[in-house]
Amino acid sequence: MKTSLAIYSPQALSECLSSGAHDFDQLLIHVKGLSRLGTISLEQLSAYQDFPCDICLVWDVLMTEEEFQEKKQIFDKANDLFVSRLAWRVVDMGAIHYLSKHDPIVNFEVDATTGFHNSWALKTLQTFTGPALKKIVLSLELPEAELREIHHDLHTDTEILALGPIPLFYTPRHLLQRFHAHRALGKSEETPHSGFVIEDNSQGTFMWLPKDLFLLDHLDEIANSGVKWVRFDCPLAWAREGAQVVRRFNAGPEDWRAEALLLKKKYAHPTIKGFFKANRTDSLFTKLKNQTLRNKNIGQVGEIIDLEKGRFMVARLKSGVKLGDSLAMQTPEGRVNPLQLRFLRNSLGEELSEAKAGDLVVIPHVSGACVGSVLDRV
């Protein structure tokens, strides 16, 4: 298992090259103008000519035709500075095509974290790019079983994120403000997305999950799935500890997992394993698009529109009910639970003996209830 480290700022680059670059097999350097988040200029990068490991310059911005022509000039300048041990990491299909046809041959990697979620797409990418393609960065949304299946058809090295923030959203538009370098936490009372990190810079607007991805305690499963590289997208101190875990794993039967779990426990941010074990992002579709419930309007007493677990539910009535009525609650998945109207209250908390169609009422909570469940007469 090999390791790569993402570097975004001149300070991080200087710190890494002075003390920690030898811990990694590759440095992913985010160059200003080509990278979405990088602030390292070519002038700053050119001050370093001797690198203790391979370097890869990241070109991941979204580009119009006019912008693409501008970025090619930065690429040509950077390529002249670093002839040996240099590769490029690209996202844009135009950049992928440009590098695959470049003369002389330029080694490059493709960041396929968006838009390449199946083996057919990845095989086509591999065939299209030819021998210059050295690595494919796979999506975080691919669980272990799919990673294993995909590698049956790939002969190119692959990489996944092992430790670092999980990107959720990127647009080249400036959604926070017209100025650059703005960073905020989504803590508005009007949104449930509290704590989501949102950033606006010269390349657009970004949002990340509040928890970082941590897969270092699954290195054996990652290796068995066919992945050859893991990436660290975190501060150098944490990345070096993570790289030490990988070295222990590579060395053999040492208790590397205990060290990984210790790092997980003391890591600076809350962590999750993401979709590595399973991707159930489509599980809510059955709730949102349950045809049985969507078509079952005749005889419905009402619909649950809000609830507080273990205490109460709020229902919008479609027909009248009385205190003490026996009803049945059906969830969007089709589960049915009995419901006795032991209490019946209006939105002000006042006790009612009955309510009519159109009323919002507070009724007893039923185990397994969720918003969208419907009430029927028994």
Secondary structure, DSSP 8 states (H G I E B T S, - for coil): -EEEEEE-SHHHHHHIIIIIGGG-SEEEEEBTTTSSS--B-HHHHHT----SSEEEEEE-----HHHHHHHHHHHHHHHHH--SSEEEEE-SHHHHHHHHT-SS---EEEE-TTT--SHHHHHHHHHHHGGGEEEEE--TT--HHHHHHHTTS--SEEEEEEEEEEEEEEESS--S-SSSSEEEEE--TT-S-TTEEEEEETTEEEEEEEEEEE-GGGHHHHHHHT--EEEE-S-HHHHHHHHHHHHHHHHSSS-HHHHHHHHHHH-SS-EE-TTSS---TTTTHHHHS-HHHHS--TTEEEEEEEEETTTEEEEEESS-EETT-EEEEE-TTS-EEEEE-S--B-TT--B-SEE-TT-EEEEE--TT--TT-EEEE-
